Structure formats: structure tokens, C-alpha cells
Amino acid sequence: MEKIVSLQSKHQQCLVPKIFADDRSLLAVQSLRHGGVSMPPFDSLNLGLSSGDQQECVLRNREIFLCCA
């Protein structure tokens, strides 16, 4: 039995533990590092504002990620 469900939007793929997949009252999502706008060394889908990445990139990455979730 699979334990993870993969969700995909136009720009991003994320993983959801299957135990939470049908429960719309909570959101449990794991991001992957692909599909974002950050340049190296931040590797595409950087979600951390304190990482040294440009704030605009991080905020756009968060939008991309939340569209998948």
C-alpha cells in the first residue's frame, strides 16, 4: 500500500501522506526542491526567507508551492 500521494500543479509537485489525503480539514504537504524560481545556490524552490535568497524569489516560491497544496 502506498503511503504517499503525489500532487502536481503546472509548476510544482508536492507529496501528501496518504493518511491525510482525504481529510480536507487539515493540510499536510511535503515540498520538493523542483519547480521554483530561485537561482543557485538556493536550488529552485527555496522557501526560507532567512536563507540569503532574494525575498521576491522566496515569496514567489511560496505562491507556487501553495498552488500545489
Backbone hydrogen bonds in HBPLUS format (Angstrom, degrees):
<---DONOR---> <-ACCEPTOR-->    atom                        ^
c    i                          cat <-CA-CA->   ^        H-A-AA   ^      H-
h    n   atom  resd res      DA  || num        DHA   H-A  angle D-A-AA Bond
n    s   type  num  typ     dist DA aas  dist angle  dist       angle   num
A0018-LYS N   A0003-LYS O   2.75 MM  15  5.13 167.8  1.77 127.2 131.1     1
A0005-VAL N   A0016-VAL O   2.72 MM  11  5.07 163.2  1.75 150.7 156.8     2
A0016-VAL N   A0005-VAL O   2.79 MM  11  5.07 157.6  1.84 152.8 159.9     3
A0007-LEU N   A0014-CYS O   2.84 MM   7  5.31 170.4  1.85 158.0 161.2     4
A0014-CYS N   A0007-LEU O   2.88 MM   7  5.31 159.9  1.92 147.4 153.7     5
A0009-SER N   A0012-GLN O   2.75 MM   3  5.27 169.8  1.76 165.5 169.2     6
A0015-LEU N   A0030-GLN O   2.88 MM  15  4.97 170.0  1.89 150.3 153.3     7
A0030-GLN N   A0015-LEU O   2.69 MM  15  4.97 160.4  1.72 154.5 159.6     8
A0020-PHE N   A0017-PRO O   2.84 MM   3  5.66 156.5  1.90 127.9 134.4     9
A0021-ALA N   A0018-LYS O   3.12 MM   3  4.91 148.0  2.22  99.3 108.9    10
A0023-ASP N   A0020-PHE O   3.17 MM   3  5.39 154.7  2.23 110.6 118.3    11
A0045-LEU N   A0033-ARG O   3.23 MM  12  4.86 156.8  2.29 126.3 124.2    12
A0038-SER N   A0044-SER O   2.91 MM   6  4.40 150.9  2.00 142.6 133.4    13
A0044-SER N   A0038-SER O   3.16 MM   6  4.40 137.5  2.35 124.2 124.2    14
A0042-PHE N   A0039-MET O   2.97 MM   3  5.79 151.3  2.05 132.3 130.6    15
A0045-LEU N   A0043-ASP O   2.93 MM   2  6.19 117.4  2.33 119.3 104.2    16
A0051-SER N   A0048-GLY O   3.41 MM   3  5.47 160.6  2.46 109.6 109.9    17
A0057-CYS N   A0054-GLN O   3.04 MM   3  5.37 121.7  2.39 105.1 119.1    18
A0058-VAL N   A0054-GLN O   3.09 MM   4  6.46 162.2  2.13 157.1 162.2    19
A0059-LEU N   A0055-GLN O   2.93 MM   4  6.14 167.3  1.95 157.8 160.9    20
A0060-ARG N   A0056-GLU O   3.03 MM   4  6.15 155.3  2.09 141.3 148.2    21
A0061-ASN N   A0057-CYS O   2.83 MM   4  6.03 156.5  1.88 150.2 157.4    22
A0062-ARG N   A0058-VAL O   2.94 MM   4  6.21 151.8  2.02 148.1 155.4    23
A0063-GLU N   A0059-LEU O   3.10 MM   4  6.40 150.7  2.19 141.8 149.3    24
A0064-ILE N   A0060-ARG O   2.95 MM   4  6.27 162.0  1.98 153.2 157.6    25
A0065-PHE N   A0061-ASN O   2.88 MM   4  6.11 163.8  1.91 152.0 156.3    26
A0066-LEU N   A0062-ARG O   2.89 MM   4  6.02 165.1  1.91 150.1 154.2    27
A0067-CYS N   A0063-GLU O   3.01 MM   4  6.20 141.5  2.16 145.6 155.4    28
A0068-CYS N   A0065-PHE O   3.06 MM   3  5.32 131.9  2.30 102.4 114.9    29
A0069-ALA N   A0065-PHE O   3.12 MM   4  6.49 154.7  2.18 147.6 154.9    30
